[in-house]
Amino acid sequence: MQSKQTEPLTSTPSLPGTVGIFDVPKKITVIRLRWLVIIICSYLLLFSPGAWLSAGAVHGFILLYVLTNAVLYFLDDSLFDSTYFYSPLVIFDTLFVTASLVMSGQVETAFYLAYFLIIILCTIWQDFRGVIVVTVLSTLLYGYFLFQAAQTPDPSIYLRIPFLFVISLFYGYFAQVVRVEKTLKEQARQETQDMAMIQSLSQSLPSSLDYKLVLDTLGEKINSVIRADQFYIITVDETHDPSQGFLFGEKKQKGSAGKEINLGEYPIVQECLMKRSPVIKHLEGPLPSWNVPHTEPQEPSFLIAMAIPITFRGETHGAILLGFSQKDRILSSREIQFCQIVAFSTAIALSNAKKYEELHTEALRRQTILEELAVANRLKSEYLANTSHELRTPLATIIGYGYLLADEACGSLTDEQKKALTRLMENARNLRVLVDEILDYSKLEKGEVNLFMKRQEAGVLIDELRRELSPLEATRPYKIRYEIEGSIPPIETDWAKLKSILVNILNNAVKFTARGGVKLSVKNRTNGEISFIVSDTGIGIPKDKIPLIFEKFRQLDGSPARRYEGTGLGLTISKNLAALIGGEIEVESEVGRGSTFTVTIPITYS
């Protein structure tokens, strides 16, 4: 495609608006023009021998006209922008001028015809410069015919020559003011229509990367204003290959996929994208995308093309390309501005659509990862449950034979053998606790935990805890203290699960408290709840780590050489069991001073 840059193809009329001739304010222009009319009418009245009024009456008539113009200096400038103000003013001036002609006498019919003809020409002429030309020519022609007359005219007749010029200038100006106001109103109406169309466009643009849908919407809106012979969208991706793009909108193109093009064949588009502003060019040949095989009918070669960049927040999405077959097609500034606004709305729609697609792709990717993690987590849980279940049988056998050996059922033991057996049994019991924790957590995950509610005294639970935790106390220089308030009523709950919760918490308290003490307190709250409070003087937990202790398989010291053993499931299971029986667990802790775990459950389960 060959093209040549043209001069700007815009044609915007020069609209005075609120200014007068030569950019003088309208108020001053009107007053000055009226002074000219007053002067020329005064000369006609004062120096015409045929005037039938007395000199005093003529002077009074002229003075009244002068006063009407002097008053205008004191009026607000905004009044001169209103048709309702200067329309009566022009009518008054017309009556005054006509009265001056009548009172001056000796005005023939030809002059009246010239006078009214000039007024008519001033109202229908479209350009103020043309009005001035008509004014000068009509004045010169009247003067020519006046001098060519056979009889010797009265010298006062020559005053009519500047009279025609001033009248033409006066009425020409006001006719142009009215015309400008109509033009401005029409422009405002068109701008309102354009804005309504742009708003409709913004709402109707699809949030999709289906450029065919975008193209159909844009083509309908743009052609209602621009009337282009062909309409295209060219998309580019600057992050990959900025020299390539996709073209949408060919008549023979099927589907939503664009035609891949080389932007080097579209210098108008390249220039538009480089300048980030509209480019208008005359074409010496058709665009490559408009060429079709010779076996098919040739499409027209467009003589004028306009490209508008589609950009938003520094990101270039492509360009809108319009083709025109008329050689003398002139694009107005309104049309260009409309296309720019449409391109901006398109850029927003495409940007949002791309971001939506990116977010949608990322969401799908994350969903896939979550599903894969869920499957992996399920397989892991099943493997742990199956493995733990398989470990329980040999572990029960080991512990059973350990008890037999401890009871010397297989013969007497030496002191060293008894110590070794004690360590063996201790580790076997710890291993059984770990296996039970894994099995309990697996049941919780699968929702296979059933509740068995029973109402009984809290003292029964305390006695069971004393017996079960007595072997644990043997490893510490202190005993667990148990305190129960005297006002504790019978509690309806699943006692096995409550016992499991407290055993886990007390085990941790003893494990992490080398010296000092551990205490379990049972207190009655005023809101129908009972609190089991386990406090210790152990190592404590950093405040920022407290939320982590309830996560599964989580230990504050996760290194292989950690000092304290465990699966990291005890507190996770306890929290879930507390929720099952309608309770909750709260933690307060200070590093180096100990921790307090409060298990709160309702007196009556509901």
N, C-alpha and C positions, 0 to 999 in steps of 0.2 A: 504493500500500500504506500503510495506516495501522497504527500499532503503538503500544503503550504500554510503557514500561519497567516491569519487575516487580522484585520483591525477589529477591535471589539464590535461584536454584532448586536449591540444593545441600542435601543432607541427609547430613551426616557424623556418625556416632555419636560421642559423647564417650567416649573410651576411656581409662580410668585408666592402663593400662599398668603401670608399675612403681610407681605411687603408690596410696595408699589413699584413704579417705574424706576429702573436702574437701582434696585434694592433700597429705595427710599421707603420709609414706613408709610403704610396706606393712608393714615390720617394726614400727614404732610402732603402726600401726592394729591389727595382729594381737595384739600384747601388751596393748593397752588393752581390746580386746574380750574377751580371755581373763580380764583382771582382773574385768570385769563378771560373766562366767560364774562365776569363783571366788567372788566376793562373794555372788551370789544362791544358789549351791549351799551355801555356808557357812551362810547364814541358814537354809536349809531343814534342814540337818543339825543345827544348834545349837539351833534353836527349835521343832522338831517334837517333840511329846510322844511320838509313836509310834515314835521311832527305837529299833531293837532292838540297836544296838551300844553298847558302853560309851563313856563320855566320852573316855577316853584313845584308844580306837580311832578315834573321830570326829575328834579333834584331829590324830592322826597322818595320817589320810586327807586332811584339809584341808591340812596342812603339806606333804605330798608334792605336792599340786596346786600350791601356792604356789611351791615350789622349781622345778617344771617351767617355770613362767612366768618366774621370775627368771633361769633359765639362758639364756632367749632373748635377754636384753640383751647377752650376750657373744658371740653368734653373728654371723657375717658377714651383711651385708644381702643379698648376692647369693643366699643360700640361700632367702630368702623369695620369690624369683621362680621357684622350681622346684616343679613339681607333685609331684615325688618327695619333697619335704620337707614341704609343708603338708598333703598328703593323709593321711599317717599321723598328723599332728598333729590333724586334724579327727576322725579315727576315734577317737583316744585321748580327745579331749574329749567325743565322743558317748557313749563307754562310761562316762566319769566322770560326766556329767550323768545318764545313765540310772541308774547305780548310786546317785547321790544321791537320785533320786526313790524308788527302791526302798527305800533305807535310811531315808528320812524317814518312811515308813509313811503310812497313811490317804490314799493317792492312788487315786481311783476311776478306773474305766475311761474315763469321758468325758474326764478330763484327759489320759490317755495318748493318746487319739484326737486331742485338740486339739494336743498336743505334736508328734505325728508328722505331722499334717495341715499344720502350719506349716512343718515341714522340707520336705515335698513341695512346698508352694506356693513356698517360697524357691528350690527347684531349677528350677522351671519358669517362674518369672516372668522376663520379659525386661528389665525396667528396675529399677534399684536403688531409685529413688524409689517405684515400685509396691510393692516389698518392704516399705518403711517404712510405706506406707499399710496393707498387709495386716497388718503387725505391730501397728499402733495399733488398727485395727478389731477384730482378733481379741482383743486384750487387753481392750478396752472391752466387747466382747460377752460374754466370759467373766466379767468383773467384774459385768456387769449381771445375767446369769443367776444368778451366785453370790449377789448381794444379794436376788434375788427368791425364793430358796429358802425353804420353809416353816419348816424347822428352823433353829435357831440354830447356825451353823457354828463350828468351832474357830478361834480367832484366827490360828493358824498357816497356815490355808488362804489367808488374804489375801496371804501371801508368794508364792503361785503367780501372782498377777497380774503383778508386774514380771518374774517368771521367764519367762513367755511372751514378753514384749517383748524381753528380752535374748537369748533363744534365737533369736527371729526375726531380730534384728539380726545375730547371730553367723553363722548359717547363710546368711542373705541375702547377707552380704558375700562369703563364700567361694564361693557359687554364682555371684556376679557376677564374681569373679576368674577362675573357670574359663571362664565365658562370654566374658570379654574375651580370654583367651588363645586360645580357639578362633577368635574374630573376627580377632585379629592374625595367626594362622596362615593363615586364609583370605585375608586381605589380602595376606600375603606370597606365597601361592600365586598369587593373581590378578596381583600385580605381576610375578612371574616369568613368567607366561604373557604379560602385556603386553609385557615386555621382549623375550621370544623372538619375539613377533609383530612388534615394532618392528624388531628385527634382521633378521627375514625380509623385512620391508617395505623396509628400506634396501637389501637385496641384490637384491630383485626389481623395484624401481622402474626403469623403462627409462631409459637415457641418451638420451632423444629428446625433441623438442618435440611429439610426437604426444600431445596431452592426452587423447585417448580411451584410449590405453594406460595413461597415468597414472591416469585416472579409474577404469578397470576394476580396477586393482590396489588403489587406495585404497578404493574402494567395498566390495570384498570384505573387506578387513582391518577397516575401521571398523565395518561392519555386523555383524561377528562379535562386537563388543563393545557398540556403541551401539544397534543395532537401529533406525536411523532409517527413516522412511517414504520419504524422498527424500534424494538426495545430489547436490550440485553442486560444481563448481569454477568460481570466477570469477577470471579473470586480468586484470591491469591492467599498463599500461606508463606509469610516472610520468614517463619522459623525453619522452613525446609528449603524450598527452591524458589526464590523470589522471581526468577525468570520464567517460571511456568505458572499457568493458571487454568481455570475451568470456565467455559463459557456456557451460559444457560439462556435459552430463549429462541433457538432456531426453530423455524416452522417444521422442519423435518425431523427434529430431535424428539426421540421417544423416551419415556421413562423419566426418572428424576435425576439421573446421573448426567453431569455436564460433559461437554466436549473438551478434552485437554488441548490447550493451545500454547504456543510460544509467544510470550508478550513482546518479543522483538519484532513480530509482525504487526504490532499494534502500537506504533509510536505515540499516538494520541493518548492511549491508556497509560503508557509508561511515563509520559510527561505529566499526566494528571496525577499519577501516584507519587511522582517525585516532588511536584510542587504542592501536593495536597490541596489543590484548588481546581475549580472547573476549567476545562480547556475546550475551546471551540475552534474548529478548523474546516477549511474548504478542502475537499478530497478531489484528487485528480484521477482516482481509480477506486474500484470497490474494495471493501475490507475483505481479507482472506476468508473470514467465516461466512461471508455472503456469496462466495463462489459456489457453484453447483456444477455437476458433470454436464458436458455439452449435450448429452442425450436428453437432458431434462430442460424445461423452460428456464431461461435465465431470469434471475430476480433483478430488480432495478439496482443500478449503481447510485448510491446515495451521494449527493453533492456536498452536504454539510453534516458534520458529526459533532456531538458534544459528549464529553466524558466528565462525570462527577465522581470524586473519590468517596468511598464508603469507609469512614474512619471514626473511631470512638476511643477517647482517652489514650491517644498515641498509638493505638493498634489499628493497622490497616487490614480491612477485610476484602477489599476489591474496588470495583468501580461500576457505576451505571453508565451504559453506553446507549445514546440515542442517535438515530439516523433520520435525515430529512432529504427527500428527493427534490424539493423546490430549490431552485438556484437562488432565488431572492428571499429565502426564508430568513426573517430577522427575529432573533430571540430577545425578548424584553428582559429587563432586570428582574421583573416580577417572576417570570418563568424560571430564570436561572436560580433565583433565591428559593423558589418553591422546590426545585429539584434538589438543592442543597439540604433543605430541611427534610425532605423525603429520604435523602441519602443518609442523613444523620439518624433518623428514626429506624432506617433499615440496619444501620451499623449497631444500634442498641439491640435490636431484635436478634441479629446474628450473634452478637457478643453474648447475650443472655442464653441463646440456644446452645452455643458452644460450651459455655460454662455449665449449663444444665447437663449436656451430654457428658462432659468431663466428670461432673459430680455423680451422674448416674453410673458411669463406668466405674468410678472409684467405689461407689456404694455396692455395685455388683461384685467387685473384687473383694471388698471387705466381707460381704455376705458369704462369698465362697470360702474365704479364710475361716470365718466363724463356723460355717458348717463343717469344714474339715477339722477344725479344732474340737468341735462338739463330738464328731465321730471318734477322733483320737482319744478324747477324754472318756468317752463311753467305753471304748476298747480297753483303755488303761484301767478304768474302774472294774470292768468285768474281769480283767486279768488279775488285778489285785484281790478281788473277792474270791475268784476261783483258787488262786494260789493260797490265800489265807485259809480258805476252807480245807484245802488239801493238807495244810500244815497242822490243823487242829488235831487230827487223829494221831499222828506220831508224837505230837507235843503232849497230848493227854497221856499217852503210853509212857513217855519219859517221866512226866510228873508223877504218875501212879507208881512206877517202879522206884522213883526217888523216895516216896513216902514209905514204901516197903523197906528200902535200905535204911532209912532213918529210924524205923521201928525195929531194926536188927532182925527182920524176919528171915534174912538170908545169912545170918551170922553176926557176931559182934564186930564193932568197928573201933579202930583206934581214934585217938583225938584228932590226928591229922586227917584221917579219912572223913570224920564228922565235919571238920571245917571245910574240906573240899566239897562234901555233899551239900553243905549249907549254901555255898556259893553257887553250886550247880542248880539247886532248887530256886534260889533267888533269881538267877538269870532265866530259868525256865518260866517262872511266873511272870517276869517282865516281858518275855517273848509272847506269852499267852495274852497279856494285856494289849500288846501291840497288834496281835492278830485279831483280837476282839474289837479293837478300835477300828481297824480297817473294815471288818465285816459290818460293824454298826454304821459306819459312814456310807458304805455301799447301800445298805438298806435305806438310809435316809435319802440318798440321791434318787433311788428308785421309787421312793414313796411307799415302801413296804413296811412301815412302822405302824403298829396298832397301839391304841391307848387302852389301859385297864385302870379305870378310876375306882378309888376306894377311899372311904372316910375313916381316918384314924388319928391318934395322937402323934405329935412330933417326937415325943420321947422314944417311941418305938424305933424310929429312924436313927436317932442318936445312938441307941444301944447297938444297932447293927453296924454303924460307922465305927464305934469304939472297937468292936471285935475284928472288923475287916482291916482296919488300919493299924492295929497293934503291932504286926510285924514290921511295918514301915517306921514306927516310932523307935524300934530297937536300933535303928541306924543313926539316931540323933540324940543329943544330950538333953532333950526336953520332951515333954508330953503335950499332945494336942489338948487344948482346953475347950470344954463345951459349956455353953451358957444358954439357958432357956428362960425367957420371961414367964412369970407365973400366969399371965393372962392369955396364953396361946390357946385358942379353941381347936377342936378337931378340924383337920384339913382334908378336903376332897381333892385328890390329885392322883396321878400315876406315880406311885411311890418308887417303883423300880427305876423309872427315868429320873426322878428327882435325886435318888441315891446315886445314880451314875454321874449326874452333873456334879454333885458335891464331892464324890470320890475323885473325879478328875481334877477339880479345883484344889482339894486338899493335897492330893498327890503332888501337884505343881508347887503348892506352898511349902511343903516339906522338902521337896527336891531343891528349891532355890533358897531355902533358909538354913544355913549351916549352924547358926547360933541365934539365940534370942527366943522366939516362940511363935506358935501358930494357934489361932483361936477361931472357933466357930460359934457365932451368936445367932440365936433365933429371936426375932423381935416382931411384935404385932404393930402394924400400921393402922392409922385411923380410917383409911379408905377401903377397908375390906381386903387387905392384902397382908401377906406374911413375907418377911425378909430373912434370908439365910446369909449371914455376913461372915466371910472368911477373910481374916486379916493376918498378915505376917510381918516379920521384921527382916525380910530377905533383901535380895540385891535390887529390887525395884525395876520398874520399866520406864524408859524415857517417854515423855508425853506424846511425842510425835510418832512413837512406835506402837502406842496402845491400839489404834485401829487395825494394825497388822496382825496382832496375836490371834484374831478370830479367823484369819484366812487359812484355808486348808493347806496342809503340808508346810506351813510357815513356822520358822523358828527365828528368834532374834539373832542367834548365832548359827548361821547355816554352813559354816566351814566344816570340812571333814574331820578336823581335829577339835571339834567343839567339846566343851566340858560336860554338857548336860545332854543325855540321850532322850530319844522320843521320836514319834512320827510327825508331830506337828498337827495331829488331828484332834487331840483331846478337847481343846477349847472350841474348835469348830463344831464338834459333835455336841458339846454342852450347850452352845448357843442355839443350835437347831432344836435340841430336845426342850430347852426352856421355852422356845417359841411354840412348840407343839402342845405343851401343857398350859399355854396362856401366860407365860411369864417372860422375863427379860433379865439380862445380865449387865450390870454396870461396873466400871472399873475406875479406881482412883489409885495413883501410884506416884512415888517419888524415888528417884534413883538413890540407892544407898540407905533408904529408910523403910522400904517395904511397900506392899501393895494391899489393897482391899477390894475384894470381889463381892458384889451384892447380888444375890439371886432373889428376885421378887416374883411371887406367884400369887394368884387369887386364893382366898380361903375356900371358895366354892367354884369349881370349874364350870364354865358355861360355853 
